[in-house]
Amino acid sequence: MQAKIFGAGPSGSMLALALAQAGWGVTLCDPLTADQLRERSRAYALTHSSRRLLQSLDLWTSLLSHLAPFKTLRLEDHEINRHTWFEISDLSIANQAHQAVGWIVDHRPLMELLLERLESFPSVIFQLGGESDQPHQSHDLLIASDGPGSPTRNEWGIKVWKHPYRQGCLTVKVLLRGADPFVAHELFRAEGPLAVLPMGGEQFQVVWSAPFWRCQERAALPTATFLDRLAAVLPSGLEPDALVDSPAAFPLELSLAQRLQHGRGLLVGESGHRCHPVGGQGLNLCWRDVSALLTVVERLKERRGRMTLEKLPRCYARQRWLDLVLVGLATDLIVRLYSNRNLLLKSLRLPLMALIDNQRWFRRLLLASMTDGPTRLFGSLSE
């Protein structure tokens, strides 16, 4: 079998590796060069669903030295002055064995590992940096993993449901004084959520949501002024000392493609969906696309349920809809519920925070949804 993947970011490269290990020939295309693909300044939160995918592809052990685990997630509602904690003991039994609620990984070592593994497969052809193309007719499967503006999706004529948020997102790596390197923070503020993610030692990734114009304004501030503004909104006890990279601002939206397949083509990752970064679902949701497609490919290989190549894209699309819709709706609900000063909503949040803080079963429910995905919820809870 031959597959052509458009887009060689973390999702496209992960899928290329999964298919290559399954015995497929893969052509991986991207307008960026390999060096440009490695250079992005970004960190990702990985949940247990992503950990399982990395383990199944024999990547986990090699990546382990680059992972920063967090053992506690502190959730705070700034407007009502309430907070609660998610601990390892709130995970399912199977996930507790890995001694982390989640992990943070930097973009560069992740991409270096993926590209290095892909280069070891003779069946993988790279078309990076605008190299000459091959005709699509020679491929059994065409996969668009080329981002939210996906030229491939547009070429296929697939429309997208979109809801642009008034909020944007500012990301920056900082050195923080007084921060526990094993604690991640999610702070709900009226202008938008603020995440503080440990990357090892005193280095943290900050994901700061606010009206987009304000994110752009903050990104353009002098370093000293920016650090002062950041210090004013960080959780108590955290003090920013220095920037590790330059702040970057980008708009946010909730989007879902009206179809995830087009003939022998299908959408994987942000070419098919986007959600608000609250809860760190972005890359994990994309990698669950990869896991679902890999499951369908294995069924094709074993011919279980009379699976055929023609049915593969439709089967993948059916498997992904529920997870994508539930995560999209959940993240949207969180943003609407917490990004405001509405007195009625604040009165609803008080008993909700009390429920989370006092009822372990409810913390387990929320954490299982975040770390394993909502479609695996009952399996996680039964463990």
C-alpha positions as CSV (number, residue, x, y, z in Angstrom):
1,M,0.0,0.0,0.0
2,Q,1.1,3.5,-0.8
3,A,0.1,6.7,1.1
4,K,0.9,10.3,0.4
5,I,0.8,12.7,3.4
6,F,0.5,16.5,2.9
7,G,2.1,18.1,6.0
8,A,5.1,16.9,8.0
9,G,4.5,18.5,11.4
10,P,4.1,16.5,14.5
11,S,0.8,14.9,13.3
12,G,1.8,14.2,9.7
13,S,5.2,12.8,10.7
14,M,3.7,10.7,13.4
15,L,1.2,9.2,11.0
16,A,4.0,8.7,8.4
17,L,6.0,6.7,10.9
18,A,2.9,4.7,12.0
19,L,2.1,3.7,8.4
20,A,5.8,2.9,7.6
21,Q,5.9,0.6,10.6
22,A,2.7,-1.1,9.4
23,G,4.4,-1.9,6.1
24,W,3.2,1.0,3.9
25,G,5.2,3.0,1.5
26,V,4.9,6.7,2.4
27,T,5.5,9.9,0.6
28,L,5.8,12.8,3.1
29,C,5.3,16.3,1.6
30,D,5.8,19.8,3.1
31,P,6.7,23.2,1.8
32,L,9.2,23.6,4.7
33,T,12.6,22.0,4.8
34,A,13.6,19.5,7.5
35,D,15.5,22.2,9.4
36,Q,12.5,24.5,9.3
37,L,10.2,21.8,10.6
38,R,12.5,21.3,13.6
39,E,12.8,25.0,14.4
40,R,9.4,25.9,15.8
41,S,9.5,27.4,19.3
42,R,6.7,25.6,21.0
43,A,6.0,23.0,23.8
44,Y,3.2,20.5,23.9
45,A,1.2,18.9,26.8
46,L,1.0,15.2,26.3
47,T,-1.7,13.1,28.0
48,H,-1.9,9.4,28.5
49,S,-3.6,8.8,25.2
50,S,-0.5,10.2,23.5
51,R,1.7,8.2,25.8
52,R,0.1,5.0,24.6
53,L,0.6,6.0,20.9
54,L,4.3,6.8,21.5
55,Q,4.7,3.5,23.3
56,S,3.0,1.5,20.5
57,L,5.4,3.1,18.0
58,D,8.5,2.4,20.1
59,L,9.2,6.2,20.6
60,W,8.4,6.6,24.3
61,T,11.8,5.4,25.7
62,S,13.8,7.5,23.3
63,L,11.7,10.6,24.1
64,L,11.7,10.0,27.9
65,S,14.8,12.2,28.6
66,H,13.1,15.1,26.9
67,L,9.8,14.9,28.8
68,A,9.0,17.0,31.8
69,P,6.4,15.2,33.9
70,F,3.9,17.0,36.0
71,K,2.5,15.1,39.0
72,T,-0.1,17.7,40.0
73,L,-2.4,20.0,38.1
74,R,-3.6,23.1,40.0
75,L,-6.9,24.4,38.8
76,E,-7.9,27.9,39.9
77,D,-10.9,30.1,39.3
78,H,-9.4,33.6,39.7
79,E,-12.8,35.4,39.7
80,I,-14.3,33.5,42.6
81,N,-11.0,32.9,44.4
82,R,-11.3,29.1,44.5
83,H,-8.8,26.4,43.5
84,T,-8.5,22.6,43.5
85,W,-5.9,20.0,42.7
86,F,-5.7,17.0,40.4
87,E,-3.2,14.4,41.6
88,I,-1.8,11.1,40.3
89,S,-4.2,9.3,42.6
90,D,-7.1,10.7,40.5
91,L,-6.0,8.8,37.4
92,S,-7.1,5.3,36.5
93,I,-5.1,2.5,38.0
94,A,-3.4,1.8,34.7
95,N,-2.3,5.4,34.2
96,Q,-1.2,5.8,37.9
97,A,1.6,3.3,37.2
98,H,3.4,6.0,35.0
99,Q,3.7,8.4,37.9
100,A,2.5,11.5,36.0
101,V,-0.7,13.4,35.3
102,G,0.9,14.4,32.0
103,W,4.1,15.5,30.3
104,I,5.5,18.6,28.5
105,V,7.7,18.1,25.5
106,D,9.5,20.7,23.5
107,H,8.9,20.8,19.7
108,R,12.5,20.4,18.6
109,P,13.5,17.1,20.2
110,L,10.1,15.6,19.3
111,M,10.5,16.5,15.6
112,E,14.2,15.4,15.6
113,L,13.2,12.0,16.8
114,L,10.3,11.6,14.3
115,L,12.4,12.7,11.3
116,E,15.3,10.5,12.5
117,R,13.1,7.4,12.7
118,L,11.4,8.2,9.4
119,E,14.8,8.5,7.7
120,S,15.6,4.9,8.8
121,F,12.7,3.5,6.6
122,P,13.6,3.0,2.9
123,S,9.9,3.0,2.2
124,V,9.6,6.7,3.2
125,I,10.1,9.3,0.5
126,F,10.6,12.9,1.6
127,Q,9.3,15.8,-0.5
128,L,10.3,18.7,1.7
129,G,11.0,22.4,0.9
130,G,9.1,22.5,-2.4
131,E,10.7,19.5,-4.1
132,S,9.2,18.2,-7.3
133,D,6.0,16.3,-6.8
134,Q,4.7,12.8,-7.8
135,P,1.3,12.2,-9.4
136,H,-1.4,11.3,-6.9
137,Q,-2.6,8.4,-9.0
138,S,0.2,6.2,-7.8
139,H,-1.0,6.3,-4.1
140,D,-3.7,4.3,-2.5
141,L,-4.4,6.8,0.2
142,L,-4.1,10.6,0.3
143,I,-3.9,12.3,3.7
144,A,-4.2,16.0,4.5
145,S,-2.3,16.9,7.6
146,D,-1.3,20.4,6.5
147,G,-2.8,22.5,9.2
148,P,-6.0,24.6,9.8
149,G,-5.7,26.4,6.5
150,S,-5.2,23.1,4.7
151,P,-4.7,23.8,0.9
152,T,-5.4,20.1,0.3
153,R,-8.8,20.2,2.1
154,N,-9.7,23.3,0.1
155,E,-8.7,21.6,-3.1
156,W,-11.0,18.7,-2.2
157,G,-13.9,21.2,-1.7
158,I,-14.5,20.2,1.9
159,K,-16.3,22.9,3.8
160,V,-15.6,23.7,7.5
161,W,-17.8,24.8,10.3
162,K,-16.1,27.6,12.1
163,H,-16.6,29.7,15.2
164,P,-13.8,32.3,15.7
165,Y,-13.2,33.2,19.3
166,R,-12.8,36.8,20.4
167,Q,-9.9,35.5,22.3
168,G,-6.4,34.9,20.9
169,C,-3.5,33.0,22.4
170,L,0.0,34.2,23.4
171,T,2.7,31.6,24.0
172,V,6.1,32.2,25.5
173,K,8.7,30.2,27.4
174,V,9.9,31.9,30.6
175,L,12.1,31.2,33.6
176,L,10.0,31.3,36.8
177,R,11.2,31.7,40.3
178,G,9.4,29.9,43.1
179,A,7.6,27.4,40.9
180,D,7.4,23.7,41.6
181,P,8.8,21.9,38.5
182,F,6.3,19.1,38.9
183,V,3.1,21.2,39.1
184,A,1.1,22.5,36.1
185,H,-1.3,25.4,36.5
186,E,-4.6,26.2,34.7
187,L,-5.9,29.6,35.8
188,F,-9.3,30.7,34.7
189,R,-9.5,34.5,34.3
190,A,-12.3,36.7,32.9
191,E,-10.3,37.6,29.8
192,G,-9.4,33.9,29.2
193,P,-7.6,30.9,30.6
194,L,-3.9,31.0,31.5
195,A,-1.8,27.8,31.5
196,V,1.7,27.5,33.1
197,L,3.4,24.2,32.0
198,P,6.7,22.9,33.5
199,M,9.4,22.1,31.0
200,G,12.1,21.1,33.6
201,G,14.0,23.2,36.1
202,E,12.8,26.8,36.2
203,Q,11.7,26.8,32.5
204,F,7.9,26.9,31.8
205,Q,5.7,27.3,28.8
206,V,3.0,30.0,29.3
207,V,-0.2,29.8,27.2
208,W,-2.0,33.1,27.9
209,S,-5.5,33.6,26.4
210,A,-7.1,37.0,26.1
211,P,-8.8,39.2,23.4
212,F,-6.6,38.8,20.3
213,W,-5.7,42.5,20.0
214,R,-4.5,42.4,23.6
215,C,-2.3,39.3,22.9
216,Q,-0.8,41.2,19.9
217,E,-0.2,44.2,22.1
218,R,1.5,42.2,24.8
219,A,3.7,40.3,22.3
220,A,5.1,43.6,21.1
221,L,5.9,45.0,24.5
222,P,9.6,45.5,25.6
223,T,10.8,42.5,27.6
224,A,10.9,44.2,31.0
225,T,7.3,45.5,30.5
226,F,6.1,42.2,29.4
227,L,7.5,40.4,32.4
228,D,5.8,43.0,34.7
229,R,2.5,42.3,33.0
230,L,3.0,38.6,33.2
231,A,3.9,38.8,36.9
232,A,0.6,40.5,37.6
233,V,-1.5,37.6,36.4
234,L,0.6,34.5,37.4
235,P,-0.6,32.3,40.2
236,S,0.6,33.5,43.7
237,G,4.2,32.7,44.4
238,L,5.4,32.5,40.8
239,E,7.8,35.3,39.7
240,P,9.1,35.6,36.1
241,D,12.8,36.2,35.8
242,A,13.5,36.1,32.1
243,L,12.1,35.2,28.6
244,V,13.5,32.1,26.9
245,D,12.0,33.0,23.5
246,S,9.9,35.7,22.0
247,P,6.2,35.9,22.7
248,A,4.0,34.9,19.8
249,A,0.3,35.6,19.4
250,F,-2.3,33.9,17.2
251,P,-6.1,33.8,16.9
252,L,-8.3,31.0,18.2
253,E,-11.3,29.3,16.7
254,L,-13.5,26.2,17.1
255,S,-13.7,24.4,13.7
256,L,-14.7,21.0,12.3
257,A,-14.6,19.9,8.7
258,Q,-18.1,18.9,7.5
259,R,-16.4,15.6,6.2
260,L,-13.2,13.9,7.2
261,Q,-12.9,12.0,4.0
262,H,-13.0,12.6,0.3
263,G,-12.8,9.5,-1.9
264,R,-9.5,8.0,-1.1
265,G,-8.4,11.1,0.8
266,L,-8.9,11.9,4.5
267,L,-8.2,14.6,7.0
268,V,-5.9,14.2,10.0
269,G,-5.1,16.7,12.7
270,E,-5.8,20.4,12.4
271,S,-6.8,20.1,8.7
272,G,-10.0,18.5,10.1
273,H,-10.5,20.2,13.4
274,R,-9.4,22.8,15.9
275,C,-10.4,23.6,19.5
276,H,-9.5,26.1,22.2
277,P,-6.2,25.2,23.9
278,V,-7.8,25.1,27.3
279,G,-7.1,21.7,28.9
280,G,-4.2,21.0,26.5
281,Q,-6.2,19.0,24.1
282,G,-4.7,20.2,20.8
283,L,-1.9,17.8,19.9
284,N,-3.5,14.9,21.9
285,L,-6.7,15.2,19.8
286,C,-4.6,15.2,16.6
287,W,-2.7,12.1,17.7
288,R,-5.9,10.3,18.6
289,D,-6.7,10.8,14.8
290,V,-3.4,8.9,14.1
291,S,-4.3,6.2,16.6
292,A,-7.7,5.7,15.1
293,L,-6.3,5.5,11.5
294,L,-3.7,3.0,12.7
295,T,-6.4,0.8,14.2
296,V,-8.3,0.8,10.9
297,V,-5.1,0.1,8.9
298,E,-4.5,-2.9,11.2
299,R,-8.1,-4.1,10.5
300,L,-7.4,-3.8,6.8
301,K,-4.1,-5.8,7.2
302,E,-6.0,-8.6,9.0
303,R,-9.1,-8.3,6.9
304,R,-11.3,-8.2,10.0
305,G,-14.9,-7.4,9.4
306,R,-14.3,-7.6,5.6
307,M,-12.4,-4.3,5.8
308,T,-11.3,-3.1,2.3
309,L,-9.1,-0.2,1.2
310,E,-12.2,1.5,-0.3
311,K,-14.0,1.4,3.1
312,L,-10.9,2.6,5.1
313,P,-11.5,6.4,4.8
314,R,-15.2,6.2,5.7
315,C,-14.4,3.8,8.6
316,Y,-11.8,6.2,10.0
317,A,-14.2,9.2,9.7
318,R,-17.0,7.4,11.6
319,Q,-14.6,6.5,14.4
320,R,-13.4,10.1,14.9
321,W,-16.6,12.0,14.9
322,L,-17.7,11.4,18.5
323,D,-14.4,12.3,20.1
324,L,-14.0,15.4,18.0
325,V,-17.5,16.7,18.7
326,L,-17.3,16.0,22.4
327,V,-13.9,17.6,22.9
328,G,-14.9,20.6,20.8
329,L,-18.1,21.1,22.8
330,A,-16.4,20.6,26.1
331,T,-13.6,23.1,25.5
332,D,-16.1,25.6,24.1
333,L,-18.3,25.2,27.2
334,I,-15.3,25.7,29.6
335,V,-14.4,29.0,27.8
336,R,-17.9,30.3,27.8
337,L,-18.5,29.4,31.5
338,Y,-15.2,30.8,32.9
339,S,-14.2,33.6,30.6
340,N,-16.5,36.2,32.0
341,R,-17.6,38.1,35.1
342,N,-21.3,37.2,34.7
343,L,-22.8,37.0,38.2
344,L,-25.1,34.2,37.4
345,L,-22.3,32.1,35.9
346,K,-20.0,32.9,38.8
347,S,-22.7,31.6,41.2
348,L,-22.8,28.4,39.2
349,R,-19.1,28.0,39.3
350,L,-18.9,28.1,43.1
351,P,-20.7,24.8,43.7
352,L,-19.0,23.3,40.6
353,M,-15.5,24.1,42.1
354,A,-16.7,22.7,45.5
355,L,-17.9,19.5,43.8
356,I,-14.5,19.1,42.0
357,D,-12.6,19.8,45.3
358,N,-14.6,17.5,47.5
359,Q,-15.7,14.6,45.3
360,R,-12.9,12.3,44.1
361,W,-15.2,10.5,41.6
362,F,-15.9,13.8,39.8
363,R,-12.1,14.6,39.6
364,R,-11.5,11.1,38.2
365,L,-14.3,11.7,35.6
366,L,-12.8,15.0,34.5
367,L,-9.3,13.8,34.5
368,A,-10.2,10.6,32.6
369,S,-11.9,12.8,29.9
370,M,-8.8,15.0,29.6
371,T,-6.1,12.3,29.7
372,D,-7.7,9.4,27.8
373,G,-10.3,11.2,25.7
374,P,-14.1,11.1,26.3
375,T,-14.7,8.0,24.1
376,R,-12.5,5.9,26.5
377,L,-14.2,7.4,29.6
378,F,-16.0,4.4,30.9
379,G,-13.1,2.1,30.3
380,S,-10.8,4.4,32.2
381,L,-13.3,4.7,35.1
382,S,-13.9,1.0,35.3
383,E,-10.1,0.5,35.9
